[in-house]
Amino acid sequence: MSKSIWNGLYGNIEVRRVQPYEALKNYICPGCNQEIAKGTGHYVCVPSEAPDLRRHWHYACWDRRTAN
């Protein structure tokens, strides 16, 4: 399996839980390409060697990705 942004290409991934009251904007989840609506709890995932590639993921999309 080749490395990608989310499996080590840019180092470890820092994962932080965003609580609903902290979610002040809409985002697009790279796991499903669907909207994460303002006010929805989710993860923000940041590659340690490329913080500008930070992305916001639905809980289920990130958890499903890491379970494989």
PDB file with one MODEL, atoms N, CA, C and O in Angstrom:
MODEL        1
ATOM      1  N   MET A   1       0.847  -1.178   0.000  1.00  0.00           N
ATOM      2  CA  MET A   1       0.000   0.000   0.000  1.00  0.00           C
ATOM      3  C   MET A   1       0.894   1.243   0.000  1.00  0.00           C
ATOM      4  O   MET A   1       1.806   1.345   0.821  1.00  0.00           O
ATOM      5  N   SER A   2       0.648   2.166  -0.888  1.00  0.00           N
ATOM      6  CA  SER A   2       1.437   3.392  -0.935  1.00  0.00           C
ATOM      7  C   SER A   2       0.983   4.344   0.169  1.00  0.00           C
ATOM      8  O   SER A   2      -0.157   4.300   0.632  1.00  0.00           O
ATOM      9  N   LYS A   3       1.896   5.187   0.564  1.00  0.00           N
ATOM     10  CA  LYS A   3       1.569   6.149   1.616  1.00  0.00           C
ATOM     11  C   LYS A   3       0.747   7.291   1.041  1.00  0.00           C
ATOM     12  O   LYS A   3       0.924   7.694  -0.109  1.00  0.00           O
ATOM     13  N   SER A   4      -0.144   7.796   1.858  1.00  0.00           N
ATOM     14  CA  SER A   4      -0.933   8.971   1.502  1.00  0.00           C
ATOM     15  C   SER A   4      -0.808   9.979   2.640  1.00  0.00           C
ATOM     16  O   SER A   4      -0.154   9.722   3.651  1.00  0.00           O
ATOM     17  N   ILE A   5      -1.436  11.106   2.458  1.00  0.00           N
ATOM     18  CA  ILE A   5      -1.422  12.131   3.507  1.00  0.00           C
ATOM     19  C   ILE A   5      -1.861  11.524   4.837  1.00  0.00           C
ATOM     20  O   ILE A   5      -1.297  11.844   5.883  1.00  0.00           O
ATOM     21  N   TRP A   6      -2.867  10.647   4.799  1.00  0.00           N
ATOM     22  CA  TRP A   6      -3.500  10.168   6.025  1.00  0.00           C
ATOM     23  C   TRP A   6      -2.923   8.872   6.550  1.00  0.00           C
ATOM     24  O   TRP A   6      -3.406   8.368   7.564  1.00  0.00           O
ATOM     25  N   ASN A   7      -1.907   8.304   5.905  1.00  0.00           N
ATOM     26  CA  ASN A   7      -1.287   7.103   6.479  1.00  0.00           C
ATOM     27  C   ASN A   7       0.228   7.211   6.525  1.00  0.00           C
ATOM     28  O   ASN A   7       0.929   6.230   6.279  1.00  0.00           O
ATOM     29  N   GLY A   8       0.736   8.392   6.839  1.00  0.00           N
ATOM     30  CA  GLY A   8       2.143   8.535   7.148  1.00  0.00           C
ATOM     31  C   GLY A   8       3.015   9.276   6.167  1.00  0.00           C
ATOM     32  O   GLY A   8       4.195   9.477   6.455  1.00  0.00           O
ATOM     33  N   LEU A   9       2.512   9.690   5.040  1.00  0.00           N
ATOM     34  CA  LEU A   9       3.335  10.399   4.064  1.00  0.00           C
ATOM     35  C   LEU A   9       3.971  11.650   4.668  1.00  0.00           C
ATOM     36  O   LEU A   9       5.126  11.959   4.378  1.00  0.00           O
ATOM     37  N   TYR A  10       3.228  12.365   5.502  1.00  0.00           N
ATOM     38  CA  TYR A  10       3.734  13.592   6.127  1.00  0.00           C
ATOM     39  C   TYR A  10       3.845  13.448   7.638  1.00  0.00           C
ATOM     40  O   TYR A  10       3.573  14.398   8.372  1.00  0.00           O
ATOM     41  N   GLY A  11       4.236  12.283   8.105  1.00  0.00           N
ATOM     42  CA  GLY A  11       4.430  12.059   9.536  1.00  0.00           C
ATOM     43  C   GLY A  11       3.146  11.660  10.245  1.00  0.00           C
ATOM     44  O   GLY A  11       2.123  11.375   9.622  1.00  0.00           O
ATOM     45  N   ASN A  12       3.236  11.651  11.559  1.00  0.00           N
ATOM     46  CA  ASN A  12       2.080  11.291  12.378  1.00  0.00           C
ATOM     47  C   ASN A  12       0.962  12.304  12.199  1.00  0.00           C
ATOM     48  O   ASN A  12       1.198  13.457  11.836  1.00  0.00           O
ATOM     49  N   ILE A  13      -0.255  11.855  12.458  1.00  0.00           N
ATOM     50  CA  ILE A  13      -1.432  12.711  12.354  1.00  0.00           C
ATOM     51  C   ILE A  13      -1.898  13.074  13.760  1.00  0.00           C
ATOM     52  O   ILE A  13      -2.181  12.196  14.575  1.00  0.00           O
ATOM     53  N   GLU A  14      -1.973  14.356  14.034  1.00  0.00           N
ATOM     54  CA  GLU A  14      -2.553  14.825  15.292  1.00  0.00           C
ATOM     55  C   GLU A  14      -4.058  14.919  15.079  1.00  0.00           C
ATOM     56  O   GLU A  14      -4.523  15.592  14.159  1.00  0.00           O
ATOM     57  N   VAL A  15      -4.812  14.244  15.933  1.00  0.00           N
ATOM     58  CA  VAL A  15      -6.271  14.228  15.816  1.00  0.00           C
ATOM     59  C   VAL A  15      -6.857  14.906  17.046  1.00  0.00           C
ATOM     60  O   VAL A  15      -6.564  14.521  18.178  1.00  0.00           O
ATOM     61  N   ARG A  16      -7.681  15.913  16.817  1.00  0.00           N
ATOM     62  CA  ARG A  16      -8.320  16.646  17.916  1.00  0.00           C
ATOM     63  C   ARG A  16      -9.822  16.637  17.710  1.00  0.00           C
ATOM     64  O   ARG A  16     -10.314  16.848  16.602  1.00  0.00           O
ATOM     65  N   ARG A  17     -10.535  16.393  18.782  1.00  0.00           N
ATOM     66  CA  ARG A  17     -11.995  16.396  18.742  1.00  0.00           C
ATOM     67  C   ARG A  17     -12.495  17.832  18.802  1.00  0.00           C
ATOM     68  O   ARG A  17     -12.094  18.595  19.681  1.00  0.00           O
ATOM     69  N   VAL A  18     -13.363  18.199  17.879  1.00  0.00           N
ATOM     70  CA  VAL A  18     -13.994  19.521  17.873  1.00  0.00           C
ATOM     71  C   VAL A  18     -15.413  19.333  18.406  1.00  0.00           C
ATOM     72  O   VAL A  18     -16.205  18.588  17.829  1.00  0.00           O
ATOM     73  N   GLN A  19     -15.725  20.003  19.497  1.00  0.00           N
ATOM     74  CA  GLN A  19     -17.056  19.904  20.090  1.00  0.00           C
ATOM     75  C   GLN A  19     -18.046  20.744  19.277  1.00  0.00           C
ATOM     76  O   GLN A  19     -17.643  21.704  18.620  1.00  0.00           O
ATOM     77  N   PRO A  20     -19.324  20.395  19.315  1.00  0.00           N
ATOM     78  CA  PRO A  20     -20.311  21.138  18.522  1.00  0.00           C
ATOM     79  C   PRO A  20     -20.286  22.651  18.754  1.00  0.00           C
ATOM     80  O   PRO A  20     -20.438  23.419  17.804  1.00  0.00           O
ATOM     81  N   TYR A  21     -20.100  23.086  19.987  1.00  0.00           N
ATOM     82  CA  TYR A  21     -20.086  24.534  20.245  1.00  0.00           C
ATOM     83  C   TYR A  21     -18.845  25.218  19.662  1.00  0.00           C
ATOM     84  O   TYR A  21     -18.825  26.441  19.516  1.00  0.00           O
ATOM     85  N   GLU A  22     -17.807  24.431  19.326  1.00  0.00           N
ATOM     86  CA  GLU A  22     -16.586  24.991  18.731  1.00  0.00           C
ATOM     87  C   GLU A  22     -16.647  25.035  17.204  1.00  0.00           C
ATOM     88  O   GLU A  22     -15.846  25.719  16.567  1.00  0.00           O
ATOM     89  N   ALA A  23     -17.585  24.314  16.628  1.00  0.00           N
ATOM     90  CA  ALA A  23     -17.669  24.189  15.166  1.00  0.00           C
ATOM     91  C   ALA A  23     -18.442  25.384  14.602  1.00  0.00           C
ATOM     92  O   ALA A  23     -19.669  25.360  14.511  1.00  0.00           O
ATOM     93  N   LEU A  24     -17.712  26.410  14.231  1.00  0.00           N
ATOM     94  CA  LEU A  24     -18.332  27.672  13.828  1.00  0.00           C
ATOM     95  C   LEU A  24     -18.469  27.840  12.321  1.00  0.00           C
ATOM     96  O   LEU A  24     -19.018  28.839  11.856  1.00  0.00           O
ATOM     97  N   LYS A  25     -17.975  26.871  11.552  1.00  0.00           N
ATOM     98  CA  LYS A  25     -18.020  26.951  10.087  1.00  0.00           C
ATOM     99  C   LYS A  25     -18.462  25.616   9.511  1.00  0.00           C
ATOM    100  O   LYS A  25     -18.464  24.600  10.206  1.00  0.00           O
ATOM    101  N   ASN A  26     -18.833  25.625   8.246  1.00  0.00           N
ATOM    102  CA  ASN A  26     -19.078  24.389   7.510  1.00  0.00           C
ATOM    103  C   ASN A  26     -17.762  23.918   6.905  1.00  0.00           C
ATOM    104  O   ASN A  26     -16.926  24.735   6.521  1.00  0.00           O
ATOM    105  N   TYR A  27     -17.576  22.604   6.820  1.00  0.00           N
ATOM    106  CA  TYR A  27     -16.384  22.009   6.214  1.00  0.00           C
ATOM    107  C   TYR A  27     -16.818  20.876   5.297  1.00  0.00           C
ATOM    108  O   TYR A  27     -17.958  20.417   5.371  1.00  0.00           O
ATOM    109  N   ILE A  28     -15.926  20.427   4.443  1.00  0.00           N
ATOM    110  CA  ILE A  28     -16.157  19.243   3.617  1.00  0.00           C
ATOM    111  C   ILE A  28     -15.246  18.137   4.144  1.00  0.00           C
ATOM    112  O   ILE A  28     -14.034  18.327   4.252  1.00  0.00           O
ATOM    113  N   CYS A  29     -15.818  17.001   4.466  1.00  0.00           N
ATOM    114  CA  CYS A  29     -15.071  15.854   4.974  1.00  0.00           C
ATOM    115  C   CYS A  29     -14.386  15.143   3.805  1.00  0.00           C
ATOM    116  O   CYS A  29     -15.057  14.782   2.838  1.00  0.00           O
ATOM    117  N   PRO A  30     -13.055  14.932   3.869  1.00  0.00           N
ATOM    118  CA  PRO A  30     -12.374  14.231   2.781  1.00  0.00           C
ATOM    119  C   PRO A  30     -12.688  12.738   2.744  1.00  0.00           C
ATOM    120  O   PRO A  30     -12.392  12.071   1.752  1.00  0.00           O
ATOM    121  N   GLY A  31     -13.280  12.208   3.804  1.00  0.00           N
ATOM    122  CA  GLY A  31     -13.622  10.789   3.833  1.00  0.00           C
ATOM    123  C   GLY A  31     -14.841  10.443   3.005  1.00  0.00           C
ATOM    124  O   GLY A  31     -14.921   9.356   2.433  1.00  0.00           O
ATOM    125  N   CYS A  32     -15.803  11.374   2.935  1.00  0.00           N
ATOM    126  CA  CYS A  32     -17.052  11.108   2.207  1.00  0.00           C
ATOM    127  C   CYS A  32     -17.424  12.229   1.244  1.00  0.00           C
ATOM    128  O   CYS A  32     -18.399  12.112   0.501  1.00  0.00           O
ATOM    129  N   ASN A  33     -16.655  13.310   1.256  1.00  0.00           N
ATOM    130  CA  ASN A  33     -16.921  14.493   0.420  1.00  0.00           C
ATOM    131  C   ASN A  33     -18.283  15.123   0.686  1.00  0.00           C
ATOM    132  O   ASN A  33     -18.872  15.750  -0.194  1.00  0.00           O
ATOM    133  N   GLN A  34     -18.774  14.949   1.906  1.00  0.00           N
ATOM    134  CA  GLN A  34     -20.037  15.558   2.318  1.00  0.00           C
ATOM    135  C   GLN A  34     -19.752  16.676   3.318  1.00  0.00           C
ATOM    136  O   GLN A  34     -18.681  16.740   3.923  1.00  0.00           O
ATOM    137  N   GLU A  35     -20.721  17.536   3.469  1.00  0.00           N
ATOM    138  CA  GLU A  35     -20.568  18.673   4.370  1.00  0.00           C
ATOM    139  C   GLU A  35     -20.592  18.249   5.835  1.00  0.00           C
ATOM    140  O   GLU A  35     -21.351  17.362   6.227  1.00  0.00           O
ATOM    141  N   ILE A  36     -19.759  18.890   6.626  1.00  0.00           N
ATOM    142  CA  ILE A  36     -19.853  18.859   8.081  1.00  0.00           C
ATOM    143  C   ILE A  36     -20.470  20.204   8.441  1.00  0.00           C
ATOM    144  O   ILE A  36     -19.820  21.244   8.331  1.00  0.00           O
ATOM    145  N   ALA A  37     -21.701  20.179   8.863  1.00  0.00           N
ATOM    146  CA  ALA A  37     -22.435  21.422   9.105  1.00  0.00           C
ATOM    147  C   ALA A  37     -21.926  22.142  10.349  1.00  0.00           C
ATOM    148  O   ALA A  37     -21.456  21.519  11.301  1.00  0.00           O
ATOM    149  N   LYS A  38     -22.030  23.444  10.317  1.00  0.00           N
ATOM    150  CA  LYS A  38     -21.731  24.287  11.473  1.00  0.00           C
ATOM    151  C   LYS A  38     -22.487  23.732  12.678  1.00  0.00           C
ATOM    152  O   LYS A  38     -23.666  23.397  12.566  1.00  0.00           O
ATOM    153  N   GLY A  39     -21.823  23.632  13.822  1.00  0.00           N
ATOM    154  CA  GLY A  39     -22.468  23.123  15.028  1.00  0.00           C
ATOM    155  C   GLY A  39     -22.431  21.614  15.169  1.00  0.00           C
ATOM    156  O   GLY A  39     -23.043  21.067  16.086  1.00  0.00           O
ATOM    157  N   THR A  40     -21.718  20.925  14.271  1.00  0.00           N
ATOM    158  CA  THR A  40     -21.605  19.468  14.315  1.00  0.00           C
ATOM    159  C   THR A  40     -20.231  19.090  14.857  1.00  0.00           C
ATOM    160  O   THR A  40     -19.213  19.578  14.365  1.00  0.00           O
ATOM    161  N   GLY A  41     -20.196  18.233  15.859  1.00  0.00           N
ATOM    162  CA  GLY A  41     -18.925  17.749  16.381  1.00  0.00           C
ATOM    163  C   GLY A  41     -18.207  16.928  15.323  1.00  0.00           C
ATOM    164  O   GLY A  41     -18.842  16.232  14.531  1.00  0.00           O
ATOM    165  N   HIS A  42     -16.876  17.011  15.313  1.00  0.00           N
ATOM    166  CA  HIS A  42     -16.082  16.288  14.319  1.00  0.00           C
ATOM    167  C   HIS A  42     -14.624  16.277  14.767  1.00  0.00           C
ATOM    168  O   HIS A  42     -14.291  16.812  15.824  1.00  0.00           O
ATOM    169  N   TYR A  43     -13.751  15.664  13.959  1.00  0.00           N
ATOM    170  CA  TYR A  43     -12.311  15.679  14.222  1.00  0.00           C
ATOM    171  C   TYR A  43     -11.631  16.683  13.311  1.00  0.00           C
ATOM    172  O   TYR A  43     -12.062  16.893  12.177  1.00  0.00           O
ATOM    173  N   VAL A  44     -10.566  17.305  13.807  1.00  0.00           N
ATOM    174  CA  VAL A  44      -9.644  18.036  12.941  1.00  0.00           C
ATOM    175  C   VAL A  44      -8.344  17.231  12.983  1.00  0.00           C
ATOM    176  O   VAL A  44      -7.827  16.923  14.057  1.00  0.00           O
ATOM    177  N   CYS A  45      -7.827  16.896  11.803  1.00  0.00           N
ATOM    178  CA  CYS A  45      -6.666  16.019  11.667  1.00  0.00           C
ATOM    179  C   CYS A  45      -5.553  16.776  10.957  1.00  0.00           C
ATOM    180  O   CYS A  45      -5.749  17.331   9.877  1.00  0.00           O
ATOM    181  N   VAL A  46      -4.374  16.787  11.588  1.00  0.00           N
ATOM    182  CA  VAL A  46      -3.265  17.608  11.095  1.00  0.00           C
ATOM    183  C   VAL A  46      -2.011  16.752  10.946  1.00  0.00           C
ATOM    184  O   VAL A  46      -1.510  16.229  11.942  1.00  0.00           O
ATOM    185  N   PRO A  47      -1.490  16.594   9.721  1.00  0.00           N
ATOM    186  CA  PRO A  47      -0.214  15.893   9.549  1.00  0.00           C
ATOM    187  C   PRO A  47       0.911  16.700  10.217  1.00  0.00           C
ATOM    188  O   PRO A  47       1.018  17.907  10.002  1.00  0.00           O
ATOM    189  N   SER A  48       1.742  16.037  11.020  1.00  0.00           N
ATOM    190  CA  SER A  48       2.770  16.762  11.784  1.00  0.00           C
ATOM    191  C   SER A  48       3.768  17.499  10.901  1.00  0.00           C
ATOM    192  O   SER A  48       4.271  18.552  11.296  1.00  0.00           O
ATOM    193  N   GLU A  49       4.065  16.976   9.724  1.00  0.00           N
ATOM    194  CA  GLU A  49       5.049  17.617   8.847  1.00  0.00           C
ATOM    195  C   GLU A  49       4.421  18.526   7.788  1.00  0.00           C
ATOM    196  O   GLU A  49       5.133  19.111   6.971  1.00  0.00           O
ATOM    197  N   ALA A  50       3.106  18.643   7.799  1.00  0.00           N
ATOM    198  CA  ALA A  50       2.427  19.493   6.812  1.00  0.00           C
ATOM    199  C   ALA A  50       1.143  20.070   7.414  1.00  0.00           C
ATOM    200  O   ALA A  50       0.047  19.719   6.977  1.00  0.00           O
ATOM    201  N   PRO A  51       1.269  20.951   8.411  1.00  0.00           N
ATOM    202  CA  PRO A  51       0.076  21.469   9.084  1.00  0.00           C
ATOM    203  C   PRO A  51      -0.881  22.222   8.166  1.00  0.00           C
ATOM    204  O   PRO A  51      -2.061  22.361   8.486  1.00  0.00           O
ATOM    205  N   ASP A  52      -0.389  22.708   7.034  1.00  0.00           N
ATOM    206  CA  ASP A  52      -1.268  23.402   6.086  1.00  0.00           C
ATOM    207  C   ASP A  52      -2.230  22.436   5.395  1.00  0.00           C
ATOM    208  O   ASP A  52      -3.154  22.876   4.711  1.00  0.00           O
ATOM    209  N   LEU A  53      -2.026  21.127   5.563  1.00  0.00           N
ATOM    210  CA  LEU A  53      -2.937  20.130   4.986  1.00  0.00           C
ATOM    211  C   LEU A  53      -4.004  19.687   5.990  1.00  0.00           C
ATOM    212  O   LEU A  53      -4.644  18.652   5.802  1.00  0.00           O
ATOM    213  N   ARG A  54      -4.190  20.460   7.041  1.00  0.00           N
ATOM    214  CA  ARG A  54      -5.218  20.164   8.058  1.00  0.00           C
ATOM    215  C   ARG A  54      -6.567  19.961   7.383  1.00  0.00           C
ATOM    216  O   ARG A  54      -6.931  20.702   6.469  1.00  0.00           O
ATOM    217  N   ARG A  55      -7.310  18.947   7.842  1.00  0.00           N
ATOM    218  CA  ARG A  55      -8.642  18.677   7.308  1.00  0.00           C
ATOM    219  C   ARG A  55      -9.586  18.319   8.449  1.00  0.00           C
ATOM    220  O   ARG A  55      -9.162  17.859   9.509  1.00  0.00           O
ATOM    221  N   HIS A  56     -10.858  18.538   8.210  1.00  0.00           N
ATOM    222  CA  HIS A  56     -11.914  18.246   9.175  1.00  0.00           C
ATOM    223  C   HIS A  56     -12.667  17.010   8.694  1.00  0.00           C
ATOM    224  O   HIS A  56     -13.089  16.942   7.540  1.00  0.00           O
ATOM    225  N   TRP A  57     -12.834  16.035   9.584  1.00  0.00           N
ATOM    226  CA  TRP A  57     -13.454  14.750   9.252  1.00  0.00           C
ATOM    227  C   TRP A  57     -14.657  14.492  10.159  1.00  0.00           C
ATOM    228  O   TRP A  57     -14.643  14.859  11.334  1.00  0.00           O
ATOM    229  N   HIS A  58     -15.700  13.858   9.609  1.00  0.00           N
ATOM    230  CA  HIS A  58     -16.769  13.315  10.456  1.00  0.00           C
ATOM    231  C   HIS A  58     -16.138  12.271  11.379  1.00  0.00           C
ATOM    232  O   HIS A  58     -15.177  11.603  10.997  1.00  0.00           O
ATOM    233  N   TYR A  59     -16.673  12.132  12.583  1.00  0.00           N
ATOM    234  CA  TYR A  59     -16.174  11.098  13.492  1.00  0.00           C
ATOM    235  C   TYR A  59     -16.195   9.736  12.807  1.00  0.00           C
ATOM    236  O   TYR A  59     -15.187   9.030  12.802  1.00  0.00           O
ATOM    237  N   ALA A  60     -17.330   9.365  12.232  1.00  0.00           N
ATOM    238  CA  ALA A  60     -17.487   8.029  11.639  1.00  0.00           C
ATOM    239  C   ALA A  60     -16.540   7.806  10.465  1.00  0.00           C
ATOM    240  O   ALA A  60     -16.001   6.710  10.311  1.00  0.00           O
ATOM    241  N   CYS A  61     -16.329   8.813   9.644  1.00  0.00           N
ATOM    242  CA  CYS A  61     -15.432   8.660   8.485  1.00  0.00           C
ATOM    243  C   CYS A  61     -14.001   8.408   8.939  1.00  0.00           C
ATOM    244  O   CYS A  61     -13.334   7.521   8.406  1.00  0.00           O
ATOM    245  N   TRP A  62     -13.516   9.175   9.920  1.00  0.00           N
ATOM    246  CA  TRP A  62     -12.148   8.969  10.403  1.00  0.00           C
ATOM    247  C   TRP A  62     -12.027   7.617  11.097  1.00  0.00           C
ATOM    248  O   TRP A  62     -11.064   6.886  10.868  1.00  0.00           O
ATOM    249  N   ASP A  63     -13.001   7.281  11.945  1.00  0.00           N
ATOM    250  CA  ASP A  63     -12.951   6.011  12.672  1.00  0.00           C
ATOM    251  C   ASP A  63     -13.004   4.827  11.712  1.00  0.00           C
ATOM    252  O   ASP A  63     -12.305   3.836  11.926  1.00  0.00           O
ATOM    253  N   ARG A  64     -13.804   4.907  10.676  1.00  0.00           N
ATOM    254  CA  ARG A  64     -13.894   3.839   9.675  1.00  0.00           C
ATOM    255  C   ARG A  64     -12.559   3.708   8.934  1.00  0.00           C
ATOM    256  O   ARG A  64     -12.109   2.595   8.662  1.00  0.00           O
ATOM    257  N   ARG A  65     -11.937   4.816   8.615  1.00  0.00           N
ATOM    258  CA  ARG A  65     -10.664   4.813   7.907  1.00  0.00           C
ATOM    259  C   ARG A  65      -9.563   4.168   8.748  1.00  0.00           C
ATOM    260  O   ARG A  65      -8.746   3.408   8.228  1.00  0.00           O
ATOM    261  N   THR A  66      -9.541   4.468  10.034  1.00  0.00           N
ATOM    262  CA  THR A  66      -8.491   3.939  10.896  1.00  0.00           C
ATOM    263  C   THR A  66      -8.755   2.499  11.315  1.00  0.00           C
ATOM    264  O   THR A  66      -7.840   1.830  11.798  1.00  0.00           O
ATOM    265  N   ALA A  67      -9.976   2.001  11.146  1.00  0.00           N
ATOM    266  CA  ALA A  67     -10.308   0.622  11.518  1.00  0.00           C
ATOM    267  C   ALA A  67      -9.814  -0.376  10.478  1.00  0.00           C
ATOM    268  O   ALA A  67      -9.698  -1.566  10.773  1.00  0.00           O
ATOM    269  N   ASN A  68      -9.521   0.087   9.269  1.00  0.00           N
ATOM    270  CA  ASN A  68      -9.085  -0.819   8.189  1.00  0.00           C
ATOM    271  C   ASN A  68      -7.611  -1.109   8.251  1.00  0.00           C
ATOM    272  O   ASN A  68      -7.092  -1.851   7.416  1.00  0.00           O
TER     273      ASN A  68
ENDMDL
END
